[in-house]
Amino acid sequence: MSNEPNNVINLEYPDFHQKFSKMASSTSQTKPVCRFEDHITTDDHHHAHTHGSDHLHSHNEHGHTHEQLDTPGRFQERERPNYDNRNWKERAFTVGIGGPVGSGKTALMLALCREFRDKYSIAAVTNDIFTREDTEFLVRHNALPAERIRAIETGGCPHAAIREDISANLNALEELHAKFNTQLLLVESGGDNLAANYSRELADYIIYVIDVAGGDKIPRKGGPGITQSDLLIINKTDLAEIVGADLDIMERDARKMRENGPTLFTQVKNGVGVSEVADLIVGAWQASSAANI
């Protein structure tokens, strides 16, 4: 008998459905399923949510369009959170954590759960493409009680579930909030590229995690993850010398690309910089009206 957590939403993208149907049918365990095709039609449309606003998106061959970017983006011109119509009783202050595969997102989720769990009521949602690895990791390491962690299997492009169609994540977060009366919610995206970023309808505070193993060129490449996140984390600094990454160059380029927006150098696995990340999250939460609920 499998001992895997069953609190999983499987968000399948249409063009992946046929390719992976045999893989899905071979799984004997039954789990809650939220199918992507339940949320879309074949034409462009407004997808209405019960969260205060509608947003427009197209669903073509793989369920969504890719946003075309003309510039690497600017920190000062990033989309800011708008709390005017934000219903904190429906969903608590939400921190979105994104970044490339292997940069340390899940390690940061674990560290933040440990940092916050004795101080606040929190819950977490992870996004993986076809597995539940990240939720299983958090459960295995006792980040939170298993019932406070929800897994979403996105299928296809992971950024769609945090930007183009955020329904599955919103539903999971709202269910957790309703069940546990949370103060802070953490959501981790699947590993993605530098152009991926959260919708402000989903994340009140956006953290983007890169690491030195990608090379010291990464900050100057730009993209919304680098330039428009509320906090950029450059992780695994203890490996910089081994991989030949110059931290001074990364700091210089991050400062330039982010127009002096917040950037932290961390060793999340070793606990270095985690308290500073937590302090910035708490500061943003307290600055919003959510802290008064």
N, C-alpha and C positions, 0 to 999 in steps of 0.2 A: 504493500500500500504506500502510495506517495505521501510524503509529509510536507510537500510544497504548499505554500499559502494559496488559498483559493480566492483571495480578494483581488481578482484580476479582471480588467476590461480588455477585450481583444478588439482593437480598432483596425479593421482590415481595409486596405485601399483596393479599389476595383481591379486595377490591372495586375495586382499581385495575387488576387483571389484564386484564379485558375492555377497559376504556377505552383502555389503552395497548398492547394486543397488536399493533396494526398498527405502532405506533412501534417496538416491539421487533423485529418480524419484518423491518423494513426495514433493520436493522443487519446488515451482511454478516459482521462479525467475530465469531468464536466465542469465548466466554469462559466461565470457570468460573461455574456458577450455583448459588446456594443459595436455593431457593424457600421463602418463608414458609410456604406451605401444607404443606410437608413436615414442619413442626415442630408443627402444630396439629391439633385436631379441632374439630367444630362445637359441642361441649359444653364446659362448664367442666372443667378438669382440672389435675392437677399435671404440670408439664413438668419432667422429670428431666434434670439435667445431670450430667456426670461430674466436676463441679468441687467436690463436697463438700456440696451441699445442693440441695433441690428448692424451687421457688417456685410459688405458685398465681397463675394469671391467667386471665381470661376473654377469649375471642375472639368478638366479636360481628360487626357489619357490616364493620368495617375492621380486624379482626384483634386487637383488644385493647380493654380498657375504659379510660376516662379516670378517673384518680384524683380523687375529690371532696375539695377542701380547705376546711376551715372557718376557717382562720386563715392569715396570711401566713407562718407558721412562725417558729421561734426558733433562733438559732445554738446556744445552749447545750443545746437539746433535739434537735439534729440526730442522725441516725444516724451512729455512729462506726464506723470500720473494726474488724473483729474478726479478729485474726491467729491465733487459737487453732488453727483448722483450715485455715489458708491454706497451700497447697502452693507454695512459691516455686520449686521445681524444675519445676513444671508451667507456671507463668507468672510473669514478673518483676513487680516493683513497677509498678503501672499508674496513670498520671495521666490522668484524664478531663477534657477541656476542652469546655465547653458555652457557650451564649449565643445571642442573637438573630442573625439573618442580618446580615452586614456589620459585626459588632462588632469583628472582628480576630482571630478564632479561628485561621484558617489562617496569618495573619501571625505569631501567637504560636507555632504549631507550627513554622514555619520558623525563627524566632529561637531556640527551644529546641533544635531539632535542631543548629543551628550552635553553640549554647552547650555542648552535651553530647557531640557526636559524637567529639571527640578525647580525651575523658576516660573515657567509658563505652561499653559495647556497648548500643546503643539501636535501636529500630524503631518504626514508626508505622502507625496505622490511621486512615483518614478515612471519614466517613459522608456521603454525598450522597443526595438523593432519587432522581433519575433520571440523574445524570451522574457523571463521574469528575473533575470540575473541580479539587477540592482536592488529590487525589493528583497529577494532572497538573501543578498549580502547584508542588507540592513537588519533583517530579522535574525539572521545567524549571529550577528555581532551585537544583538540586543540594543539596537539604537533606540527603539521605542517598543512598546507592546505591539505585537503583530497586527492587532485590530486597528491600530492607528496608522498603518502603512498600506497604501493602495498601489497596485501595479497596473499600468496601461501598456498594452502591446499595440504599437502604432501601425506597424506594417509600413512599407515604403519609405517616403521621406519623413524623417522625424520632426522637421520644422513645421509641417502642416498642423500637427496637433497642438503646437504652442502659438501659432500665429493665424493661419488661414481658417482653420476650423477647430476652435478650442473647446467645443462642447463636451467632449469626454473628460477633459481635465477639469473643466468647471463643475461638471456634475459630481465627479469624485471628490473635489475639494468641498463642495457644498454639503455633500453627504457626511463627510468627516466632521465638518464644522457643526452640523446639526446634531450629530451623535455625541461629540465630545466638548462642545462649546469652546472651541479653540480660540487662542489669542494670536497665534502665529501659524501659518501654513507654509510648508516648503514643497516646491515642485522642481523636479530635475528633468530636463529634456534628454532625449536620446542624443548621442554624439553627432555633431553636425559641423558644417563649415563656418567660415568667418562671417558669412552673410546672414546667418540665422540669428534671429532675435525674437524676444517675446512680444506678443500683443499686450498693450497696456490694459486691455479688458481682462487679462489673465494675471499679470504680474504687477504688483505695486512697487516692487523693488527688484531690479534686474542685476544679477551677477554673472559675469562671463569669465570662465576659467580657461587659461592657456597654460602651457608648461614649457620649460626650457628645451625639452627634447625635440620640439619642432624647429628649433634654431632661433637665433637672436633676431632674425628677419621678421618674425611673426607680427610684432606690434606695428611695424611700419606698413604692413600690407593693408591694414585698415579693414573696413567692412563694419556693418552695424554692431556685431558682437564686440569688436574692439573699441569703436568710437562712441557708441550710443548706449552702452550699458551704464548703469548707475555706479557700478564698481567693477574694475578689471582686476583679476587676480592672476599673477604670474607665479605659477606653482613649481615645485620640485627644484628650488634654487640650489639645493645641495648637490644636484647632478650637473650643474652648469659647467664646471671644469671638465668633467668626464665627457660631455657631449660637445664641448667647444663653444658654448654659448657665452657671450659677453654680457653680463648683467648691466654694466654701465650703458651699453648700447641699447639694451631693451628698455632701461629706465628713460633714457633720452628720447627714444622714439615713441614710447608710450605717452610721455609728457606732451610731445608735439602732437601726436594724433588725437589725444584726448583733451587737448587744450587745458592741461593741468587738472582734469577730472580725476577723481580718486583711483589710485592704483596701489595694490599691495603685493609685495613679494612674500611668498609663503613656502612653507614645507608642511603642508596640511597633515600628512601622515605622521610627522614628528611633532605636531601640535604648534609649530611655529607660525604665528600670525592669525591663528584661529580666533583668539579673543578679540583681536582688532576687527576682524570681519563681523563677529557677533555684535560688537559695540556699534558699528555702522548700521547694522540691521535694526538694532533697538532704537538708535537715534532716528532713523527714518520712520519707524513705527510710531514713536512718541511724537514726531512732528506731524503725523497724520492725525485725523480725528479718531482713528481706530483705537488708540490707546485709552480713549475716554469712555469706551463702551463697557 
